[in-house]
Amino acid sequence: MNQQSLPERGIRVDSVQDRSIQAVVSLLDDDTSKRVSNIWAELESEFGLQKIYAAPFPHFSYHVAEHYEDDIEDRLARIAANTTPYSVRISGLGVFAAPRPIIYLSLVRSTLLSQCHRELWSDLSGQAYTTNLHYHPEAWVPHITLAQGDLTTEQMPDVLRYLSQMTFDWVIEVNNLALVFAEGLEQGIKREFPLGEGQTEITTARNEHHENMTQHANSTKDNRA
């Protein structure tokens, strides 16, 4: 298991209430998205962990900033159209230990994954405002978040023991880039770009999945109120 002592990463409700964040990510393929969503549901049932639903679309991130220039969508459409879909493997569980613990699935940093990330970093950094440097190619840890925000240090050993009983020999089909956002308490997918196909609208299936996850997140917030 990987353990990193790094500042907070990703889109978090309790860290963005007074500012906006945008990120360039890949949304997970349908099978992997369902697997991750099921794990989120299990962690909620077993440990009461709910804040992962702040961004209710399983993904991994390449680049994060406060905001991008207005032509960001044109840039992403061009990059996606010229990027061939590829596969990436899960290497196992990992932890960002501080200042708040985060448990994640680590991705094998293959040549194709690194190449895609470097191209995005090179193309977007000059168009981004207040870039998160944890996503710099020399520091980037590609990952899928499983628990964050309300995971405590005291809970972490039990949660890791629970997750360690699972098998993560997954292969993820990476077939898109997406621009996502967080504005205060609102998070969403602004646009999705299929790899190798140019620009298109988000698929009906993913829209339905996103809507279901958002409804769950809203229900969770209502129950806590």
N, C-alpha and C positions, 0 to 999 in steps of 0.2 A: 504493500500500500504506500502511495506517495503522501508525504506530508510537507506542506509549504507554510512558512510563516510570512504571509503577505497581507497588505491592506485589503479591504473589502473589494469584491469584484462583482460585476454583473449589475442587473437592474433590480433594485430593492426598494420596496415601498417606503420603508422607514428611513431611507437615505435620500429620497428624491422629492419629498413633499413640497419643497420650496424652489425646485429648479427642474429643468427639462434635460433629458438624456435621449440620445439616439444611438442606435447600434446597427452594425452590419453583421448579420448572422446567417447560418444555414438552419432552416427548420428541418426537424428530423423526418425521415420517411415514415409512412403511416404505421408500419409494424413497430418500429422503434419508438415512435411517439406514443403508441398505445402501451408499450412496455414501461416506459418512463412514467406515464400518467398513472399506471397501475401501482407503481412503486410509491409515487406521491400519495396515492389514496391509502396504501398500506401504512405509510409512515404517519399519516394523519390519524388513522384508526388506532394504531398501536401506541403512538407517542404524542398525539395531539399537535403534530407539526402542520402548520397551515400557511405560513407566509410564502412558501414556494409558489402558491397560487397568485402571487403578485404579478407574475408574468406567465400566464397559463398556457403557454405554447412551448413545448420542449424544443430546445435549440442548443447550438453552441455558437459562440461569438468570435468574430475576427477583429473587430474594430469598434471602439466605443468613444463617443465624444458628446459634448453638450449639444452641438448641432453642426450641420454641414451646410455647404453652399447650396444654392437653389437648384443647381444642375446635378445633384447627387443621384437622382433617379436615372437620368440619362447615362451617367457614368456606370452605374451598376448594371443597367441594361446592356451596355456595350461589353463590360467585363463578363457578364453571365453568358451572353451570346457566343463569346469566344472561348469559354471554358467547358471542357468536356466533363460530363458527370463522372464521378469516381467513388471508390469505396474506402472506408476507413474502419479500423477495428477499435474495440474497447480494450484497454490494457488492464483495467481493474479499478478499484476504489482509490480515492485520494482525499486528502483533507487540506484545506487552508485553515491554519490554526488560529490566526489572530487578525484583527482584534476580536472578531466574532467567528466561531467555527462555521465552516462550510464543508459539507460532504459532497463529493462529486464523482462522476465516472470519468476517468482519464482516457483521452483518445491517443492512439498511437500516432506519433507525428511523422507520417510517411512523407516521401518526397513530393507526392502530388498535393497533399494537404499543406505542406510548408510552402510549396510554390504558389498555390492559390492565395495563401495568407500574405506572402511577401508582395505579390502583385497588388492586392487590395491595399496593403499598408502604404506601398509606394504611391499608388494613385490617389488615395483618399486623404492622407495626412496633411497635404497642402491645402485641402479643401475643408478641413475640420477645425472647429474651435474647441479649445480645452480638451485635447485628446488624452484619453486614459493610457498612460505609458506602460501599464501592465500588459498591454496587448502588442507592445513592440516585439518584432520578430525574435529579439534576443531574450525576451522575458516571457513570452507567451506560453501559457499552459492550456492547450485546447481541452475543454471539459464540458460535461453536461451536469448541471447542478441538480442534486437530489434533495438537499436540505440546507436551508439558510434562513437567517432573520430571526426565527424563534428557537433555533437549535441552541441549547446551552452546553457549556463545557461539561457539566455534570451528566447530561444526557448522552453525550457523544459516544462513550464506550458502549453503552447498551445499543444505540442505533447502529454502530459499526458491527457489533456482534450479530445483530439481526440481519443486516445487509450481507454480511460475509457468508451467510448460508445460501445465498443466491449465486447463480452462475451467470457471468457476464461475457461469455464468448460470442459477442454479437458482432456482426458486420453491418455497418450503416451505409446505405446508399445515399450519397450526397448528390442531390439533383437540383439544388436551388440556392440562390442568395435571397436575402430578404432585408428590408429596412424596417426596423422596429423602433418604437418610441415609448418613453415614459414621461408623462406630464402630470406632476403632482401624484394623485392616486390613480390616474388613468394610464394603462399600458395597452399597447396594441400593435398590430402588424400594419404598417403603412402600405407596403407593396412587396410583392414576391416576384422573383425573376428566375425562371427555369434555366438551368445550365444548358448551353448548346442550342437553345431554341429562341432566344430573344425575349422580349418583354410580353407578359400576359397577366391576366387577372389571377388572383388566388383561386385555387380549385374549389369547387363546391364541397368536396369531402373535407378539405382542411378548414374551410369556413365553418362547416357544421361542427367539427371537432373543437375549434377555437370557441365557438358560441357555447358549446356544452361546458367547456372548462371555465369560461367566464361566468356562466350562470352558477357554477359550483362555487367559484370564488366569491361572488356576490352573496350567495346563500350563507357562506361561511362568515362573511363580515356581518350579515344581518343577525346571525346566531350569536355572534360575540357582542353585539350592541346591547 
